[in-house]
Amino acid sequence: MKKILQDLSFAELESLILSLGEKKFRAKQLYDGLMRGKKISAINIPASLKGRLTEEYEDEPLKIIKTLTSSDGTEKYLFALADGNVIEGVLMKYKYGNTQCVSTQVGCRMGCKFCASTLGGLIRNLTSGEILCQVLAVNALHSDGGKRGVTNVVLMGSGEPLDNYANTVSFIKNLSAEGGINISPRNVSLSTCGIVPAIYRLAEEGLPVNLTVSLHQTTDDGRARTMPVAKKYTIDEILKACAFYFEKTGRRYIFEYSLIDGENCFDKNAEELICLLKGKPCHVNLIRLNEVKERNLKALSDKRAYAFLGLLEKGGLSATLRRQIGSDIGGACGQLRANYLEK
């Protein structure tokens, strides 16, 4: 597999162009084209330079090979990578803008039982450029008269972002770079299953992204039933890491809590959640489970989901029930890729 030009910052791209004996302005031409989602061969630079670059770098590191559109306007994409692997992503449309969910790995090794991404295990990490190319491809589809098509990014697709730490951080820096697509880290949400040392490390990066932690249970034993990572890091350790993140960034953190019938949605779970989180600078995002056919986990009814939300609110927690979107196109992580590979 060739290298990926989109892995480079503008400064690194400029150094590359100068090392090839080209004028400095060629770097700006090349960078502008890449940030518009163009292939190297489609950018307005000399053919000789295109040839030299494509000998060493992928002309098209990623392309959209399938698009599904939900009745609510949500779009789900299947992306093909240059090595033949496939990943997926989602574009969710809101009044405030368009939020794209990106993948950080091909597959995942975390083993969470409610997620389709982990069914085949981890194949490999994505490079920072491959993560960025997902945004560039979708932004190019939806840009209108120079207006940015993607305004917010969530790292909640296939893979655990903090298990691919260096590439994830590099992606966020390149995503937010001036002169590029320039999406602020404050408009980026990073979802983790709770890799505690990496949360501390992220807090020191100076990137004020929105930290989202998959909690899904109120006790370590309960959490370990569906999330193997809970055997390594306790809820108490996660809470301390989140407090450190808030101290360093000033950013409120979010806990995701998927409501699984018969597992974590009893009144006592609400009471335990209130006891655990009340008074902390956090928000609870309740999620109605997207059922995965390979798993024996069932979603909660809307009535019971709203009842659970009511208990949290009555107990003084900041909480919301996530709006269900894209359910008619398999909106959950890994479902489209899993179906594609099965076929």
C-alpha positions in Angstrom: 0.0 0.0 0.0 1.3 3.4 -0.9 1.5 6.4 1.5 -1.3 8.8 1.9 -0.8 12.5 1.2 -3.7 13.5 3.4 -1.7 12.3 6.4 0.4 15.4 6.1 -0.1 18.8 7.6 0.3 21.8 5.2 3.8 22.5 6.6 4.8 18.9 5.9 3.2 19.0 2.4 5.2 22.2 1.7 8.4 20.5 2.8 7.7 17.6 0.5 7.0 19.9 -2.5 10.3 21.8 -1.9 12.2 18.5 -1.5 11.0 17.6 -5.0 12.5 20.8 -6.4 9.1 22.4 -7.0 8.0 26.0 -6.3 6.4 26.6 -2.8 3.1 27.8 -4.3 2.5 24.3 -5.7 2.0 23.1 -2.1 -0.9 25.5 -1.7 -2.5 24.4 -5.0 -2.1 20.7 -4.0 -3.4 21.3 -0.4 -6.5 23.3 -1.6 -7.3 20.5 -4.0 -6.9 17.8 -1.4 -9.1 19.7 1.1 -11.9 19.8 -1.6 -11.8 16.0 -1.7 -10.0 15.7 -5.0 -7.8 12.9 -6.3 -4.2 14.0 -6.8 -4.7 13.3 -10.6 -7.6 15.8 -10.7 -5.8 18.7 -9.1 -4.5 21.6 -11.2 -0.8 21.0 -11.0 1.7 20.0 -13.7 1.3 16.4 -15.0 5.0 15.7 -14.2 4.4 16.5 -10.5 1.2 14.4 -10.5 3.2 11.5 -11.8 5.9 11.8 -9.2 3.4 12.0 -6.4 1.2 9.1 -7.5 4.2 6.9 -7.8 4.6 7.1 -4.0 1.2 8.3 -2.7 -2.4 6.9 -3.2 -4.2 8.9 -5.9 -7.6 8.1 -4.2 -7.1 6.7 -0.6 -10.9 6.4 -0.1 -14.0 6.4 -2.2 -17.7 6.1 -1.5 -19.0 2.8 -2.9 -22.5 2.8 -1.5 -24.9 5.4 -0.1 -28.1 4.7 1.9 -30.6 7.5 2.5 -33.0 7.4 5.4 -36.6 8.8 5.3 -35.4 11.4 7.9 -32.5 12.6 5.6 -29.7 10.7 7.3 -27.1 9.3 4.9 -25.0 6.3 5.5 -21.9 5.6 3.4 -19.8 2.6 2.7 -16.2 3.6 2.0 -13.6 1.5 0.1 -10.0 2.0 1.2 -7.1 1.6 -1.2 -6.1 -1.8 0.3 -9.6 -3.3 -0.3 -10.9 -2.9 3.2 -14.2 -1.2 3.8 -15.5 1.1 6.6 -18.6 3.2 7.1 -19.8 6.5 8.2 -23.0 8.5 8.7 -24.1 12.1 8.0 -26.8 13.4 10.3 -28.7 16.6 9.4 -29.7 19.0 12.1 -31.0 22.6 12.2 -27.6 23.8 13.4 -25.6 22.0 10.7 -24.5 18.6 9.5 -22.7 16.1 11.8 -20.6 13.4 10.3 -19.8 10.2 12.2 -16.4 8.8 11.2 -14.6 5.5 11.8 -11.1 5.4 13.2 -10.3 1.7 12.7 -11.2 -1.2 10.3 -13.2 -3.2 12.8 -12.6 -3.0 16.6 -11.0 -5.2 19.3 -12.9 -3.8 22.3 -15.6 -6.5 22.1 -18.6 -4.5 23.3 -21.6 -6.8 23.0 -24.1 -4.2 21.7 -21.9 -3.1 18.8 -21.6 -4.6 15.3 -18.2 -3.0 14.7 -16.4 -5.6 16.8 -17.9 -8.7 15.3 -14.9 -9.5 13.2 -12.3 -8.1 15.5 -9.7 -5.4 14.6 -8.3 -5.6 11.1 -6.1 -2.5 11.3 -5.9 1.2 12.4 -6.8 3.9 9.9 -4.2 6.5 9.3 -5.0 10.1 10.1 -5.4 10.8 6.4 -7.9 8.0 5.9 -10.0 9.4 8.8 -9.8 12.8 7.2 -10.7 11.5 3.8 -14.0 10.4 5.1 -14.9 14.0 6.0 -13.4 15.4 2.7 -15.5 12.9 0.6 -18.8 13.7 2.3 -18.0 17.5 2.6 -17.4 17.6 -1.2 -20.9 16.0 -1.7 -22.7 18.6 0.4 -20.6 21.8 -0.1 -22.8 24.5 -1.6 -21.3 27.6 -3.1 -18.2 27.2 -1.0 -20.2 26.7 2.2 -19.0 23.8 4.3 -21.1 20.7 4.0 -19.9 19.1 7.2 -20.0 21.4 10.3 -19.5 18.9 13.1 -17.6 15.6 13.5 -18.2 12.7 15.9 -15.6 9.9 16.3 -18.3 7.3 17.0 -18.1 5.1 14.0 -16.2 1.7 13.8 -13.3 1.4 16.1 -12.1 2.9 19.4 -10.5 6.3 18.8 -8.2 6.1 21.8 -6.9 2.7 20.7 -5.6 4.5 17.6 -4.4 7.4 19.6 -1.6 9.0 17.5 -3.7 8.9 14.3 -6.8 10.2 16.0 -5.0 13.2 17.5 -3.2 13.9 14.2 -6.6 13.8 12.4 -8.2 16.3 14.8 -5.2 18.7 14.3 -5.4 18.4 10.5 -9.2 18.7 10.6 -9.0 22.0 12.5 -6.1 23.5 10.6 -6.6 27.0 9.2 -6.7 27.0 5.4 -8.0 23.4 5.4 -11.5 22.2 6.2 -11.1 24.2 9.5 -13.6 22.4 11.8 -12.9 23.5 15.4 -12.0 20.9 18.0 -15.0 22.3 19.9 -17.2 20.9 17.1 -15.6 17.5 17.5 -16.9 14.8 19.8 -14.7 11.8 20.7 -16.4 8.6 22.0 -14.4 6.1 24.0 -15.2 3.0 25.9 -13.1 4.3 28.7 -9.3 3.8 28.1 -8.2 5.7 31.2 -4.5 6.4 30.5 -5.4 7.8 27.0 -8.1 10.1 28.5 -5.4 11.7 30.8 -3.1 12.0 27.7 -5.8 13.6 25.6 -6.5 16.1 28.4 -2.9 17.4 27.9 -3.1 17.8 24.1 -4.7 21.3 24.1 -7.5 20.0 21.9 -10.8 20.9 23.6 -12.9 18.2 22.0 -16.1 17.0 23.6 -15.2 13.8 25.5 -17.9 11.2 25.4 -17.6 8.0 27.5 -19.6 4.8 26.9 -20.8 4.0 30.4 -23.9 1.8 29.9 -23.9 0.5 33.5 -23.7 1.7 37.1 -21.4 -1.0 38.5 -18.2 -2.6 37.4 -19.6 -6.1 37.4 -22.6 -5.0 35.4 -20.5 -3.1 32.9 -18.2 -6.1 32.4 -21.1 -8.2 31.2 -21.3 -6.2 28.0 -18.0 -4.3 27.9 -14.7 -6.3 28.3 -12.8 -3.1 28.9 -14.5 -2.8 32.3 -12.3 -5.7 33.5 -9.3 -3.4 33.1 -10.6 0.1 34.1 -13.1 0.7 36.8 -15.9 3.3 36.8 -14.2 5.1 39.6 -11.0 5.4 37.5 -13.0 6.6 34.6 -14.7 9.3 36.8 -11.3 10.5 38.0 -10.0 10.7 34.5 -13.0 12.7 33.4 -12.6 15.1 36.3 -9.0 15.6 35.2 -10.2 16.2 31.6 -12.6 18.9 32.8 -9.9 20.5 34.9 -7.6 20.7 32.0 -10.0 21.7 29.2 -13.0 23.3 31.0 -15.2 21.0 28.8 -18.2 19.2 30.3 -18.0 15.5 29.6 -20.8 13.2 28.4 -21.7 9.7 29.4 -23.5 7.5 26.8 -25.9 5.0 28.3 -27.6 2.5 25.9 -30.9 1.2 27.3 -30.8 -2.6 27.1 -34.0 -4.3 28.1 -33.6 -6.5 31.2 -30.0 -5.3 31.7 -29.6 -1.7 32.8 -32.9 0.2 32.8 -34.5 -0.6 36.1 -35.4 2.0 38.7 -32.5 1.0 40.8 -30.2 1.6 37.9 -31.5 5.2 37.6 -31.0 5.7 41.3 -27.4 4.4 41.1 -26.7 6.6 38.1 -27.9 9.7 40.0 -25.8 8.7 43.0 -22.8 8.2 40.8 -23.0 11.4 38.7 -25.0 14.1 40.5 -23.1 17.3 41.0 -20.5 16.5 38.4 -20.0 18.6 35.3 -21.4 16.0 33.0 -24.4 15.1 30.8 -26.1 11.7 30.3 -27.1 10.8 26.8 -29.6 7.9 26.8 -29.6 5.8 23.7 -32.3 3.4 22.5 -30.4 0.4 21.4 -30.0 -0.3 17.7 -30.5 -4.1 17.8 -27.7 -6.2 16.2 -28.9 -9.5 14.8 -25.8 -11.3 15.9 -26.3 -10.2 19.5 -29.1 -11.3 21.9 -29.8 -7.8 23.3 -33.1 -6.1 23.0 -34.0 -2.5 22.9 -36.3 -0.7 25.4 -39.7 0.6 24.4 -40.1 4.3 23.9 -42.4 4.6 26.9 -39.9 2.9 29.3 -37.0 4.9 27.8 -38.8 8.2 28.6 -39.7 6.9 32.0 -36.1 6.2 32.7 -35.2 9.7 31.5 -37.8 11.2 33.8 -36.2 9.5 36.8 -32.8 10.9 36.0 -34.2 14.4 35.5 -36.2 14.2 38.7 -33.0 13.2 40.5 -31.2 16.3 39.3 -29.1 14.9 36.4 -28.7 16.7 33.1 -29.9 14.1 30.6 -31.5 13.6 27.2 -32.8 10.8 25.2 -31.0 10.7 21.8 -33.3 11.2 18.9 -33.5 8.1 16.8 -32.3 8.7 13.3 -31.3 6.4 10.4 -32.9 3.3 12.0 -34.4 2.3 8.7 -30.9 2.1 7.1 -29.1 0.3 9.9 -27.8 3.4 11.7 -25.7 1.6 14.3 -21.9 1.3 14.1 -20.7 -1.5 11.9 -24.1 -2.7 10.5 -23.6 -1.7 6.9 -20.1 -3.0 6.7 -21.1 -6.3 8.4 -23.9 -6.8 5.8 -21.6 -5.9 2.9 -19.0 -8.4 4.1 -21.6 -11.1 4.7 -22.8 -10.7 1.1 
